[in-house]
Amino acid sequence: NLTFLMLINLQQNNFSGNIPHEIGRLFQLRYIIFNSNTLQGQIPVNLTHCSELRTLDLVLNKLEENQLVGELPPYIGFTLPNIRIPLLAGNQFFGNIPHSISNASKLEWLDFANNSLTASIPEDLGRLRNLTRLNFARNDLGTRKVNDLRFLDSLVNCTYLEIVSLNVNSL
């Protein structure tokens, strides 16, 4: 019933278990900060109802990893149009980086490091003109073909880009 709630900061606690699906009913929510806990399960599907969401911080900062799992929602770039900082490093996400992420035009930081993402990096990331940090380190990205790094050509449009981390992949 907290329909006007804009920020939830529960970082550095000992929370475990799943992220409650009821969080998707908080339509005005702009900031979710749950880093440094031991959460598990998947990101609730109805989190995409929070279209005002700007920061989603589920990064691990402790020695034990979060245990959030599953594939990243393929429609994330369409359903979270205001997302600026999705920090999802240090979990157990697998599969592809959603191609829809390039539709989140306000994106500034993109941190999917230390997961189990595979396949290739979307080639149209250059549409993210406000992007300053891109971190896909420590995944299993790449198809081991000659054109694995073709997405770098599109990044010339990201004039604010300061950091690109791709280390420990199969590019």
DSSP file with accessible surface (Angstrom, degrees, kcal/mol):
  #  RESIDUE AA STRUCTURE BP1 BP2  ACC     N-H-->O    O-->H-N    N-H-->O    O-->H-N    TCO  KAPPA ALPHA  PHI   PSI    X-CA   Y-CA   Z-CA
    1    1 A N              0   0  195      0, 0.0     2,-1.7     0, 0.0     3,-0.2   0.000 360.0 360.0 360.0   4.0    0.0    0.0    0.0
    2    2 A L    >   +     0   0  114      1,-0.2     3,-1.8     2,-0.1     0, 0.0  -0.445 360.0 161.1 -86.2  65.1    3.0    2.3   -0.1
    3    3 A T  T 3   +     0   0   74     -2,-1.7    25,-0.5     1,-0.3    -1,-0.2   0.665  68.6  48.5 -68.5 -16.6    2.0    3.6   -3.5
    4    4 A F  T 3  S+     0   0  169     -3,-0.2    -1,-0.3    23,-0.1     2,-0.1   0.361  77.8 130.2-103.0   6.3    4.1    6.8   -3.3
    5    5 A L    <   +     0   0   54     -3,-1.8    23,-0.2     1,-0.2     3,-0.1  -0.388  27.3 174.1 -61.9 129.3    7.3    5.0   -2.2
    6    6 A M        +     0   0   81      1,-0.3    24,-2.8    23,-0.2    25,-1.8   0.633  58.8  37.2-111.9 -22.0   10.3    6.1   -4.4
    7    7 A L  E     -a   31   0A  88     23,-0.2     2,-0.5    22,-0.2    -1,-0.3  -0.996  49.2-175.8-140.5 133.2   13.3    4.5   -2.7
    8    8 A I  E     +a   32   0A  29     23,-2.5    25,-2.8    -2,-0.4     2,-0.5  -0.985  10.2 178.2-123.5 116.8   14.0    1.2   -1.0
    9    9 A N  E     +a   33   0A  74     -2,-0.5    25,-0.2    23,-0.2    23,-0.1  -0.927  19.6 147.7-122.4 104.5   17.5    0.9    0.5
   10   10 A L        +     0   0   64     23,-3.1     3,-0.4    -2,-0.5     5,-0.2  -0.060  27.4 150.1-122.8  29.7   18.1   -2.4    2.2
   11   11 A Q        +     0   0   70     22,-0.3    25,-0.2     1,-0.2     3,-0.1  -0.235  55.3  19.1 -70.3 154.8   21.8   -2.8    1.5
   12   12 A Q  S    S+     0   0  134     23,-2.1     2,-0.2     1,-0.2    -1,-0.2   0.891  91.5 117.6  54.7  51.1   24.4   -4.5    3.7
   13   13 A N  S    S-     0   0   71     23,-0.4    -1,-0.2    -3,-0.4    -3,-0.0  -0.550  77.3-104.5-119.6-167.2   21.9   -6.6    5.8
   14   14 A N        +     0   0  138     -2,-0.2     2,-0.1    23,-0.1    23,-0.1  -0.106  60.6 152.3-114.1  35.6   21.6  -10.3    6.1
   15   15 A F        +     0   0   93     -5,-0.2    23,-2.7    21,-0.1     2,-0.3  -0.428  15.8 173.1 -67.6 139.7   18.5  -10.6    3.9
   16   16 A S  E     +g   38   0B  84     21,-0.2    23,-0.2    -2,-0.1     2,-0.2  -0.853  32.4  53.6-136.5 173.6   18.1  -13.9    2.2
   17   17 A G  E    S-g   39   0B  19     21,-0.8    23,-2.6    -2,-0.3     2,-0.1  -0.474  91.3 -30.1  94.9-170.1   15.4  -15.4    0.1
   18   18 A N        -     0   0  109     21,-0.2    23,-0.2    -2,-0.2    -2,-0.1  -0.463  60.9-105.1 -83.6 155.1   13.5  -14.1   -2.9
   19   19 A I        -     0   0   14     21,-0.5    23,-0.1    23,-0.4    -1,-0.1  -0.668  51.9-105.9 -73.0 125.6   12.8  -10.5   -3.7
   20   20 A P    >   -     0   0   72      0, 0.0     3,-1.5     0, 0.0     4,-0.2  -0.313  17.0-140.5 -60.4 134.0    9.1  -10.2   -3.0
   21   21 A H  G >  S+     0   0  106      1,-0.3     3,-1.9     2,-0.2     4,-0.1   0.750  95.6  77.1 -67.0 -19.9    7.0  -10.0   -6.1
   22   22 A E  G >  S+     0   0   84      1,-0.3     3,-2.3     2,-0.2    -1,-0.3   0.722  73.0  81.0 -63.2 -16.8    4.8   -7.4   -4.4
   23   23 A I  G X  S+     0   0   10     -3,-1.5     3,-1.8     1,-0.3    -1,-0.3   0.807  78.4  69.9 -60.3 -24.8    7.6   -4.9   -5.2
   24   24 A G  G <  S+     0   0    0     -3,-1.9    -1,-0.3     1,-0.3    -2,-0.2   0.612  87.3  65.1 -69.3  -9.6    6.1   -4.7   -8.6
   25   25 A R  G <  S+     0   0  143     -3,-2.3     2,-1.4    -4,-0.1    -1,-0.3   0.480  76.1  91.1 -88.6  -3.7    3.1   -2.9   -7.2
   26   26 A L    X   +     0   0   23     -3,-1.8     3,-1.8    -4,-0.2    -1,-0.1  -0.630  53.9 174.1 -92.6  78.5    5.2    0.1   -6.2
   27   27 A F  T 3  S+     0   0  105     -2,-1.4    25,-0.6     1,-0.3    -1,-0.2   0.708  72.7  52.5 -65.3 -22.8    4.7    2.0   -9.4
   28   28 A Q  T 3  S+     0   0   76    -25,-0.5    -1,-0.3   -23,-0.2   -24,-0.1   0.473  78.3 130.2 -91.2  -0.9    6.5    5.2   -8.3
   29   29 A L    <   +     0   0    0     -3,-1.8   -23,-0.2    -6,-0.2    23,-0.2  -0.295  23.1 165.9 -61.0 128.8    9.6    3.3   -7.2
   30   30 A R        +     0   0   69    -24,-2.8    24,-3.0     1,-0.3    25,-2.2   0.633  61.3  39.9-114.6 -26.2   12.8    4.9   -8.6
   31   31 A Y  E     +ab   7  55A  89    -25,-1.8   -23,-2.5    23,-0.2     2,-0.5  -0.981  51.8 179.7-136.1 123.6   15.6    3.3   -6.6
   32   32 A I  E     +ab   8  56A   2     23,-2.6    25,-3.1    -2,-0.4     2,-0.5  -0.985   8.1 177.5-119.8 117.2   16.0   -0.3   -5.4
   33   33 A I  E     +ab   9  57A  27    -25,-2.8   -23,-3.1    -2,-0.5   -22,-0.3  -0.910  21.1 143.7-125.8 101.8   19.2   -0.9   -3.5
   34   34 A F        +     0   0   15     23,-2.8     3,-0.3    -2,-0.5     5,-0.2   0.061  27.3 144.7-120.4  19.1   19.5   -4.4   -2.2
   35   35 A N        +     0   0    6     22,-0.4   -23,-2.1     1,-0.2   -22,-0.3  -0.150  55.5  30.0 -66.1 160.1   23.3   -4.9   -2.6
   36   36 A S  S    S+     0   0    1     23,-1.8   -23,-0.4     1,-0.2     2,-0.2   0.879  92.7 108.0  60.5  43.9   25.4   -6.9   -0.2
   37   37 A N  S    S-     0   0    2     -3,-0.3    -1,-0.2   -25,-0.2    25,-0.2  -0.650  77.0-112.4-123.4-172.8   22.7   -9.3    0.9
   38   38 A T  E     +g   16   0B  33    -23,-2.7   -21,-0.8    -2,-0.2     2,-0.1  -0.491  50.5 164.6-122.7  62.0   22.3  -13.0    0.1
   39   39 A L  E     -g   17   0B  10    -23,-0.2    28,-3.7    -5,-0.2     2,-0.3  -0.392  12.5-172.1 -75.8 156.8   19.2  -12.9   -2.1
   40   40 A Q  E     +h   67   0C  84    -23,-2.6   -21,-0.5    26,-0.2    28,-0.3  -0.859  37.1  45.7-141.8 175.6   18.3  -15.8   -4.3
   41   41 A G  E    S-h   68   0C  20     26,-1.1    28,-3.2    -2,-0.3     2,-0.2  -0.456  89.8 -43.0  86.9-160.8   15.8  -16.8   -6.9
   42   42 A Q        -     0   0  120     26,-0.2   -23,-0.4    -2,-0.1    28,-0.1  -0.646  59.1 -94.3-104.7 161.3   14.8  -14.7   -9.9
   43   43 A I        -     0   0   22     26,-0.4    -1,-0.1    -2,-0.2   -22,-0.1  -0.605  58.8-100.5 -68.2 128.6   14.1  -11.0  -10.4
   44   44 A P    >   -     0   0   17      0, 0.0     3,-1.6     0, 0.0     4,-0.3  -0.303  23.6-137.4 -57.1 133.2   10.3  -10.7  -10.1
   45   45 A V  G >  S+     0   0   92      1,-0.3     3,-1.7     2,-0.2     4,-0.1   0.888 101.3  59.8 -59.2 -39.4    8.7  -10.5  -13.5
   46   46 A N  G >  S+     0   0   34      1,-0.3     3,-2.0     2,-0.2    -1,-0.3   0.509  76.8  91.0 -76.9   3.9    6.3   -7.8  -12.3
   47   47 A L  G X  S+     0   0    8     -3,-1.6     3,-2.1     1,-0.3    -1,-0.3   0.809  73.5  73.0 -61.3 -23.8    9.2   -5.5  -11.4
   48   48 A T  G <  S+     0   0   23     -3,-1.7    -1,-0.3     1,-0.3    -2,-0.2   0.641  79.5  72.3 -67.7 -10.7    8.8   -4.3  -15.0
   49   49 A H  G <  S+     0   0  103     -3,-2.0     2,-1.8     1,-0.2    -1,-0.3   0.646  76.2  84.2 -74.6 -13.8    5.6   -2.5  -13.8
   50   50 A C    X   +     0   0    0     -3,-2.1     3,-2.1    -4,-0.2    -1,-0.2  -0.505  55.4 165.1 -86.4  69.1    7.9   -0.1  -12.1
   51   51 A S  T 3   +     0   0   52     -2,-1.8    31,-0.8     1,-0.3    -1,-0.2   0.649  68.6  60.9 -68.9 -12.1    8.4    2.0  -15.2
   52   52 A E  T 3  S+     0   0   54    -25,-0.6    -1,-0.3   -23,-0.2   -24,-0.1   0.498  75.3 130.4 -87.8  -2.9    9.8    5.0  -13.2
   53   53 A L    <   +     0   0    0     -3,-2.1   -23,-0.2     1,-0.2   -22,-0.2  -0.261  23.8 166.2 -58.9 128.7   12.7    2.8  -11.9
   54   54 A R        +     0   0   37    -24,-3.0    30,-3.0     1,-0.3    31,-2.8   0.707  63.4  35.2-111.0 -38.8   16.1    4.5  -12.4
   55   55 A T  E     +bc  31  85A  20    -25,-2.2   -23,-2.6    29,-0.2     2,-0.5  -0.985  51.6 178.5-127.1 127.9   18.5    2.4  -10.3
   56   56 A L  E     -bc  32  86A   4     29,-2.2    31,-3.3    -2,-0.4     2,-0.7  -0.939  13.1-178.0-124.1 101.4   18.4   -1.3   -9.7
   57   57 A D  E     +bc  33  87A  21    -25,-3.1   -23,-2.8    -2,-0.5   -22,-0.4  -0.870  24.9 144.3-111.3 102.5   21.4   -2.2   -7.5
   58   58 A L        +     0   0    1     29,-3.3    10,-0.1    -2,-0.7     2,-0.1  -0.075  30.5 145.4-121.7  28.7   21.7   -5.9   -6.7
   59   59 A V        -     0   0   20     28,-0.2   -23,-1.8     1,-0.1     2,-0.4  -0.421  48.9-122.8 -75.1 146.0   25.5   -6.0   -6.7
   60   60 A L        +     0   0   33     29,-1.0     5,-0.1   -25,-0.2    -1,-0.1  -0.677  35.6 163.6 -83.7 132.7   27.4   -8.2   -4.5
   61   61 A N        +     0   0  100     -2,-0.4     2,-0.2     3,-0.2    -1,-0.1   0.293  55.4  75.8-127.7   4.1   29.9   -6.6   -2.2
   62   62 A K  S    S-     0   0   63      2,-0.4     4,-0.1   -25,-0.2   -26,-0.1  -0.597  92.3-101.7-107.8 176.7   30.5   -9.4    0.3
   63   63 A L  S    S+     0   0  174     -2,-0.2     2,-0.3     2,-0.1    -1,-0.1   0.901 104.8  65.6 -68.2 -40.3   32.6  -12.5    0.0
   64   64 A E  S    S-     0   0   94      1,-0.1    -2,-0.4   -28,-0.0    -3,-0.2  -0.640  89.6-120.8 -84.9 143.4   29.6  -14.8   -0.6
   65   65 A E        -     0   0   88     -2,-0.3    26,-0.1     1,-0.1    25,-0.1  -0.488  18.9-110.0 -82.7 151.3   27.7  -14.2   -3.8
   66   66 A N        -     0   0    0     24,-1.1   -26,-0.2    -2,-0.2   -28,-0.1  -0.360  25.5-140.3 -62.2 160.9   24.1  -13.3   -4.2
   67   67 A Q  E     +h   40   0C  85    -28,-3.7   -26,-1.1   -50,-0.1     2,-0.3  -0.040  46.0 144.2-121.5  30.9   22.2  -16.2   -5.6
   68   68 A L  E     +h   41   0C   0    -28,-0.3    24,-2.7   -29,-0.2     2,-0.2  -0.559  30.2 178.6 -69.1 134.7   19.9  -14.4   -8.0
   69   69 A V  E     +i   92   0D  46    -28,-3.2   -26,-0.4    -2,-0.3    24,-0.2  -0.733  21.1  65.9-131.8 177.1   19.5  -16.6  -11.0
   70   70 A G  E    S-i   93   0D   1     22,-0.7    24,-1.9    -2,-0.2     2,-0.3  -0.375  80.9 -48.3 102.7 179.6   17.8  -17.0  -14.3
   71   71 A E  E     -i   94   0D 123     22,-0.2    24,-0.1    -2,-0.1    26,-0.1  -0.635  59.6-105.3 -86.3 149.0   17.9  -15.2  -17.6
   72   72 A L        -     0   0    8     22,-0.6    24,-0.1    24,-0.4    -1,-0.1  -0.522  51.3 -91.6 -69.0 139.4   17.7  -11.4  -17.7
   73   73 A P    >   -     0   0   21      0, 0.0     3,-1.6     0, 0.0     4,-0.2  -0.319  30.4-142.0 -57.2 127.6   14.2  -10.4  -19.0
   74   74 A P  T 3  S+     0   0   92      0, 0.0    26,-0.6     0, 0.0     3,-0.3   0.746  99.3  49.6 -65.4 -18.8   14.4  -10.0  -22.7
   75   75 A Y  T >> S+     0   0   79      1,-0.2     4,-2.2     2,-0.1     3,-1.7   0.278  73.1 116.0-102.4  11.0   12.1   -7.0  -22.7
   76   76 A I  H <> S+     0   0    9     -3,-1.6     4,-1.6     1,-0.3    -1,-0.2   0.841  73.6  54.2 -55.9 -36.1   13.9   -5.1  -19.9
   77   77 A G  H 34 S+     0   0    2     -3,-0.3    -1,-0.3    -4,-0.2    28,-0.2   0.740 113.8  42.1 -72.4 -21.0   14.8   -2.2  -22.2
   78   78 A F  H <4 S+     0   0  129     -3,-1.7    -2,-0.2    26,-0.1    -1,-0.2   0.835 117.4  43.0 -89.5 -39.1   11.2   -1.7  -23.2
   79   79 A T  H  < S+     0   0   43     -4,-2.2    -2,-0.2     1,-0.3    -3,-0.2   0.675 116.6  45.3 -87.7 -17.8    9.5   -2.1  -19.9
   80   80 A L    ><  +     0   0    4     -4,-1.6     3,-1.6    -5,-0.3    -1,-0.3  -0.593  66.4 161.3-119.0  69.5   12.0    0.0  -17.8
   81   81 A P  T 3  S+     0   0   54      0, 0.0    25,-0.6     0, 0.0    -1,-0.1   0.724  73.2  49.5 -67.4 -19.9   12.4    3.0  -20.1
   82   82 A N  T 3  S+     0   0   22    -31,-0.8   -30,-0.1   -29,-0.2    -5,-0.1   0.395  76.9 130.8 -98.8   3.5   13.8    5.3  -17.3
   83   83 A I    <   +     0   0    3     -3,-1.6    23,-0.2     1,-0.2   -29,-0.2  -0.340  20.6 163.8 -61.9 131.2   16.4    2.8  -16.0
   84   84 A R        +     0   0   69    -30,-3.0    24,-3.0    23,-0.2    25,-2.1   0.653  67.0  28.9-115.7 -35.5   19.8    4.6  -15.7
   85   85 A I  E     +c   55   0A  33    -31,-2.8   -29,-2.2    23,-0.2     2,-0.9  -0.724  57.8 175.2-137.2  85.0   21.8    2.3  -13.5
   86   86 A P  E     -c   56   0A   1      0, 0.0    25,-1.8     0, 0.0     2,-0.8  -0.814  10.1-175.7 -88.8 109.2   21.1   -1.5  -13.5
   87   87 A L  E     +cd  57 111A  16    -31,-3.3   -29,-3.3    -2,-0.9   -28,-0.2  -0.889  21.5 149.3-107.1 101.1   23.8   -3.0  -11.3
   88   88 A L        +     0   0    0     23,-2.9     3,-0.4    -2,-0.8     5,-0.2   0.058  23.2 137.8-122.4  22.9   23.4   -6.7  -11.5
   89   89 A A        +     0   0    5     22,-0.3   -29,-1.0     1,-0.2    25,-0.2  -0.265  55.4  33.5 -70.1 156.9   27.0   -7.9  -11.0
   90   90 A G  S    S+     0   0    3     23,-2.0   -24,-1.1     1,-0.2    -1,-0.2   0.820  92.6 104.8  72.6  32.8   28.0  -10.8   -8.8
   91   91 A N  S    S-     0   0    2     23,-0.5    -1,-0.2    22,-0.4   -22,-0.1  -0.416  80.1-102.1-121.4-158.7   25.0  -13.0   -9.3
   92   92 A Q  E     +i   69   0D  83    -24,-2.7   -22,-0.7    -2,-0.2     2,-0.2  -0.189  57.4 150.2-126.0  39.7   24.3  -16.1  -11.3
   93   93 A F  E     -i   70   0D   4     -5,-0.2    23,-3.0   -24,-0.2     2,-0.3  -0.491  22.3-175.1 -71.9 144.7   22.4  -14.8  -14.3
   94   94 A F  E     +ij  71 116D  98    -24,-1.9   -22,-0.6    -2,-0.2    23,-0.3  -0.828  33.6  43.7-134.0 172.1   22.9  -16.8  -17.5
   95   95 A G  E    S- j   0 117D  10     21,-0.9    23,-3.1    -2,-0.3     2,-0.1  -0.570  91.1 -15.3  94.5-155.0   21.9  -16.6  -21.1
   96   96 A N        -     0   0   84     -2,-0.2   -24,-0.4    21,-0.2    23,-0.1  -0.446  59.0-111.6 -86.9 156.5   22.0  -13.6  -23.4
   97   97 A I        -     0   0    1     23,-0.5    23,-0.1    21,-0.4    -1,-0.1  -0.778  53.0-106.7 -77.7 123.4   22.4   -9.9  -22.8
   98   98 A P    >   -     0   0    8      0, 0.0     3,-1.4     0, 0.0     4,-0.2  -0.310  17.9-145.3 -60.5 131.2   18.9   -8.7  -23.9
   99   99 A H  G >  S+     0   0  113      1,-0.3     3,-1.3     2,-0.2     4,-0.1   0.783  96.3  70.9 -65.2 -23.9   19.0   -6.9  -27.2
  100  100 A S  G >  S+     0   0    7    -26,-0.6     3,-2.4     1,-0.3     4,-0.3   0.690  74.5  85.1 -67.8 -13.3   16.2   -4.6  -25.8
  101  101 A I  G X  S+     0   0    1     -3,-1.4     3,-1.6     1,-0.3    -1,-0.3   0.835  78.7  65.0 -59.7 -28.4   18.7   -3.0  -23.5
  102  102 A S  G <  S+     0   0    3     -3,-1.3    -1,-0.3     1,-0.3    -2,-0.2   0.624  92.1  63.9 -72.4  -7.9   19.7   -0.7  -26.3
  103  103 A N  G <  S+     0   0   52     -3,-2.4     2,-1.9    -4,-0.1    -1,-0.3   0.551  75.0  92.1 -88.6  -8.8   16.2    0.8  -26.1
  104  104 A A    X   -     0   0    0     -3,-1.6     3,-2.2    -4,-0.3    -1,-0.1  -0.579  59.3-179.7 -83.4  78.7   16.8    2.1  -22.6
  105  105 A S  T 3  S+     0   0   72     -2,-1.9    25,-0.5     1,-0.3    -1,-0.2   0.642  71.3  57.9 -65.4 -14.2   18.0    5.5  -23.9
  106  106 A K  T 3  S+     0   0   73    -25,-0.6    -1,-0.3   -23,-0.2   -24,-0.1   0.442  75.3 134.0 -93.8   2.4   18.7    7.0  -20.5
  107  107 A L    <   +     0   0    0     -3,-2.2    23,-0.3    -6,-0.2   -23,-0.2  -0.255  20.4 164.2 -58.8 131.1   21.1    4.2  -19.5
  108  108 A E        +     0   0   68    -24,-3.0    24,-3.6     1,-0.4    25,-1.8   0.720  65.3  28.3-114.4 -45.8   24.3    5.5  -17.9
  109  109 A W  E     - e   0 133A  78    -25,-2.1     2,-0.4    23,-0.2    -1,-0.4  -0.973  58.0-174.2-120.0 140.2   25.9    2.5  -16.2
  110  110 A L  E     + e   0 134A   1     23,-2.2    25,-3.0    -2,-0.4     2,-0.5  -0.950  10.3 172.4-134.7 107.8   25.5   -1.1  -17.3
  111  111 A D  E     +de  87 135A  33    -25,-1.8   -23,-2.9    -2,-0.4   -22,-0.3  -0.889  20.1 144.9-126.5 101.7   27.1   -3.6  -14.9
  112  112 A F        +     0   0    2     23,-2.7     3,-0.3    -2,-0.5     5,-0.2  -0.033  33.3 144.6-117.2  24.3   26.5   -7.3  -15.5
  113  113 A A        +     0   0    3     22,-0.4   -23,-2.0     1,-0.2   -22,-0.4  -0.186  54.1  27.2 -65.1 159.2   30.0   -8.5  -14.4
  114  114 A N  S    S+     0   0   68     23,-2.3   -23,-0.5   -25,-0.2    -1,-0.2   0.917  94.2 107.4  56.9  50.2   30.6  -11.8  -12.6
  115  115 A N  S    S-     0   0   12     23,-0.8    -1,-0.2    22,-0.3   -21,-0.2  -0.519  80.3-102.4-128.1-157.6   27.7  -13.7  -13.9
  116  116 A S  E     +j   94   0D  67    -23,-3.0   -21,-0.9    -2,-0.2    23,-0.1  -0.213  56.8 155.2-127.0  39.6   27.3  -16.5  -16.4
  117  117 A L  E     -j   95   0D   0    -23,-0.3    23,-2.6    -5,-0.2     2,-0.2  -0.446  18.6-175.4 -71.5 144.2   26.1  -14.6  -19.5
  118  118 A T        +     0   0   56    -23,-3.1   -21,-0.4    21,-0.1    23,-0.2  -0.612  36.8  47.4-127.6-172.0   26.9  -16.2  -22.8
  119  119 A A  S    S-     0   0   31     21,-0.5    23,-4.8    23,-0.4     2,-0.2  -0.371  93.8 -42.2  71.8-150.6   26.5  -15.5  -26.6
  120  120 A S        -     0   0   48     21,-0.2   -23,-0.5    22,-0.1    -2,-0.1  -0.653  55.6-100.1-113.5 166.6   27.6  -12.1  -28.0
  121  121 A I        -     0   0    4     27,-0.4    30,-0.2    -2,-0.2     4,-0.1  -0.672  51.3 -97.4 -83.5 134.6   27.3   -8.5  -26.9
  122  122 A P    >   -     0   0    0      0, 0.0     3,-0.8     0, 0.0    -1,-0.1  -0.240  27.1-142.4 -54.9 137.0   24.5   -6.6  -28.7
  123  123 A E  T 3  S+     0   0   88      1,-0.2     3,-0.4     2,-0.1    31,-0.2   0.552  90.7  64.9 -81.2  -7.5   25.9   -4.6  -31.6
  124  124 A D  T >   +     0   0   51      1,-0.2     3,-1.8     2,-0.1    -1,-0.2   0.065  57.4 117.7-106.7  28.6   23.6   -1.6  -31.2
  125  125 A L  G X   +     0   0    0     -3,-0.8     3,-2.2     1,-0.3    -1,-0.2   0.719  59.9  81.1 -65.0 -17.3   24.8   -0.5  -27.8
  126  126 A G  G 3  S+     0   0    2     -3,-0.4    -1,-0.3     1,-0.3    -2,-0.1   0.657  74.9  73.5 -63.1 -13.3   25.9    2.8  -29.5
  127  127 A R  G <  S+     0   0  129     -3,-1.8     2,-1.6     1,-0.2    -1,-0.3   0.656  76.4  83.9 -72.1 -13.9   22.3    3.9  -29.2
  128  128 A L    X   +     0   0    0     -3,-2.2     3,-1.8     1,-0.2    -1,-0.2  -0.567  57.2 170.2 -89.6  76.7   23.0    4.4  -25.5
  129  129 A R  T 3  S+     0   0  141     -2,-1.6    31,-0.6     1,-0.3    -1,-0.2   0.702  71.7  54.1 -68.0 -19.1   24.4    7.9  -25.9
  130  130 A N  T 3  S+     0   0   68    -25,-0.5    -1,-0.3   -23,-0.3     2,-0.1   0.419  78.0 129.9 -93.3   2.8   24.5    8.6  -22.1
  131  131 A L    <   +     0   0    0     -3,-1.8    29,-0.3    -6,-0.2   -22,-0.2  -0.358  21.5 163.1 -64.0 127.2   26.5    5.5  -21.3
  132  132 A T        +     0   0   27    -24,-3.6    30,-3.1     1,-0.3    31,-1.9   0.653  64.9  32.8-113.2 -29.6   29.5    6.2  -19.1
  133  133 A R  E     -ef 109 163A  94    -25,-1.8   -23,-2.2    29,-0.2     2,-0.4  -0.995  55.3-178.9-136.8 133.0   30.4    2.7  -17.8
  134  134 A L  E     +ef 110 164A   0     29,-2.5    31,-2.8    -2,-0.4     2,-0.5  -0.984   8.2 176.6-131.5 114.6   30.0   -0.7  -19.4
  135  135 A N  E     +ef 111 165A  39    -25,-3.0   -23,-2.7    -2,-0.4   -22,-0.4  -0.912  22.8 145.7-130.1 107.2   31.1   -3.8  -17.4
  136  136 A F        +     0   0    0     29,-2.8     3,-0.3    -2,-0.5     5,-0.2   0.008  33.8 146.7-118.3  20.9   30.6   -7.3  -18.8
  137  137 A A        +     0   0    7     28,-0.4   -23,-2.3     1,-0.2   -22,-0.3  -0.195  56.4  21.7 -61.7 152.7   33.8   -8.7  -17.1
  138  138 A R  S    S+     0   0  134     29,-2.7   -23,-0.8   -25,-0.2    -1,-0.2   0.921  93.5 108.0  56.5  53.9   33.9  -12.3  -15.9
  139  139 A N  S    S-     0   0   15     29,-0.9    -1,-0.2    -3,-0.3   -21,-0.1  -0.507  79.6-105.5-125.7-157.2   31.2  -13.9  -18.0
  140  140 A D        +     0   0   71    -23,-2.6   -21,-0.5    -2,-0.2     2,-0.1  -0.329  58.7 157.0-130.5  49.2   31.4  -16.3  -20.9
  141  141 A L        +     0   0    0     -5,-0.2    29,-1.9   -23,-0.2   -21,-0.2  -0.449  27.5  62.0 -77.2 150.9   30.6  -13.8  -23.7
  142  142 A G        -     0   0    6    -23,-4.8   -23,-0.4    -2,-0.1    29,-0.1  -0.072  61.3-130.2 114.4 147.6   31.6  -14.3  -27.2
  143  143 A T        -     0   0   60      2,-0.2    28,-0.1   -25,-0.1     3,-0.1   0.227  48.1-116.7-111.0  10.0   31.1  -16.8  -30.0
  144  144 A R  S    S+     0   0  165     26,-0.6     2,-0.2     1,-0.2    27,-0.1   0.780  72.8 131.4  59.5  28.3   34.8  -17.2  -30.8
  145  145 A K  S >  S-     0   0  140      1,-0.1     3,-1.4     0, 0.0    -1,-0.2  -0.695  73.4-106.0-102.7 166.5   34.2  -15.8  -34.3
  146  146 A V  G >  S+     0   0  157      1,-0.3     3,-0.5    -2,-0.2    -1,-0.1   0.846 116.0  55.0 -61.3 -32.6   36.3  -13.1  -35.9
  147  147 A N  G >   +     0   0   63      1,-0.2     3,-1.8     2,-0.1    -1,-0.3   0.148  67.2 117.6 -93.9  22.1   33.6  -10.4  -35.5
  148  148 A D  G <  S+     0   0   13     -3,-1.4     3,-0.4     1,-0.3   -27,-0.4   0.814  79.2  47.5 -55.8 -32.6   33.1  -10.8  -31.7
  149  149 A L  G X  S+     0   0   84     -3,-0.5     3,-1.8     1,-0.2     4,-0.4   0.246  74.8 110.7 -97.7  14.8   34.2   -7.2  -31.1
  150  150 A R  T X>  +     0   0  113     -3,-1.8     3,-1.5     1,-0.3     4,-0.6   0.833  67.4  69.3 -58.8 -30.5   32.0   -5.6  -33.8
  151  151 A F  H >> S+     0   0    1     -3,-0.4     4,-0.8     1,-0.3     3,-0.7   0.790  84.1  72.0 -60.3 -24.4   29.9   -4.0  -31.1
  152  152 A L  H X4 S+     0   0   67     -3,-1.8     3,-0.7     1,-0.2     4,-0.3   0.847  87.3  63.4 -61.1 -32.8   32.9   -1.8  -30.3
  153  153 A D  H X4 S+     0   0  120     -3,-1.5     3,-1.2    -4,-0.4    -1,-0.2   0.886 100.3  52.1 -58.0 -38.8   32.3    0.1  -33.6
  154  154 A S  H X< S+     0   0   23     -3,-0.7     3,-1.5    -4,-0.6    -1,-0.2   0.741  92.6  74.6 -72.0 -20.9   28.9    1.3  -32.4
  155  155 A L  G X< S+     0   0   14     -4,-0.8     3,-1.8    -3,-0.7    -1,-0.2   0.618  71.4  84.2 -71.2  -8.4   30.4    2.6  -29.1
  156  156 A V  G <  S+     0   0  111     -3,-1.2    -1,-0.3    -4,-0.3    -2,-0.1   0.773  85.2  60.2 -63.9 -20.3   31.8    5.7  -31.0
  157  157 A N  G <  S+     0   0   68     -3,-1.5     2,-1.5     1,-0.2    -1,-0.3   0.613  84.0  83.7 -78.9 -12.7   28.4    7.2  -30.5
  158  158 A C    X   +     0   0    6     -3,-1.8     3,-1.8     1,-0.2    -1,-0.2  -0.620  56.1 171.6 -90.9  78.7   28.7    7.0  -26.7
  159  159 A T  T 3  S+     0   0  112     -2,-1.5    -1,-0.2     1,-0.3   -29,-0.1   0.657  73.4  53.1 -70.2 -15.1   30.7   10.2  -26.2
  160  160 A Y  T 3  S+     0   0  142    -31,-0.6    -1,-0.3   -29,-0.3     2,-0.1   0.454  77.4 129.2 -94.4  -2.2   30.5   10.0  -22.4
  161  161 A L    <   +     0   0   42     -3,-1.8   -29,-0.2    -6,-0.2   -28,-0.2  -0.335  21.0 161.0 -62.4 125.0   31.8    6.5  -22.2
  162  162 A E        +     0   0  139    -30,-3.1     2,-0.4     1,-0.3   -29,-0.2   0.680  59.3  35.2-112.8 -35.0   34.7    6.3  -19.7
  163  163 A I  E     +f  133   0A  71    -31,-1.9   -29,-2.5     2,-0.0     2,-0.4  -0.989  49.2 176.4-134.0 130.0   35.1    2.6  -18.8
  164  164 A V  E     -f  134   0A  60     -2,-0.4     2,-0.5   -31,-0.2   -29,-0.2  -0.978  10.8-174.6-128.8 115.6   34.6   -0.6  -20.8
  165  165 A S  E     +f  135   0A  35    -31,-2.8   -29,-2.8    -2,-0.4   -28,-0.4  -0.959  23.5 147.0-115.9 118.0   35.5   -3.8  -18.9
  166  166 A L        +     0   0   33     -2,-0.5     5,-0.2   -31,-0.2   -27,-0.1   0.182  27.4 141.2-129.0  11.1   35.4   -7.0  -20.9
  167  167 A N        +     0   0   83      1,-0.2   -29,-2.7   -30,-0.1   -28,-0.3  -0.130  58.5  26.5 -63.0 155.4   38.1   -9.0  -19.2
  168  168 A V  S    S+     0   0   84    -31,-0.2   -29,-0.9     1,-0.2     2,-0.2   0.965  92.8 112.6  55.5  61.6   37.8  -12.7  -18.5
  169  169 A N  S    S-     0   0   33    -31,-0.2    -1,-0.2   -29,-0.1   -29,-0.1  -0.714  77.7-105.8-133.8-168.3   35.4  -13.7  -21.3
  170  170 A S              0   0   28    -29,-1.9   -26,-0.6    -2,-0.2   -30,-0.1  -0.170 360.0 360.0-117.3  36.4   35.8  -15.7  -24.5
  171  171 A L              0   0   70     -5,-0.2   -29,-0.1   -29,-0.1    -2,-0.1  -0.410 360.0 360.0 -72.4 360.0   35.9  -12.8  -26.9
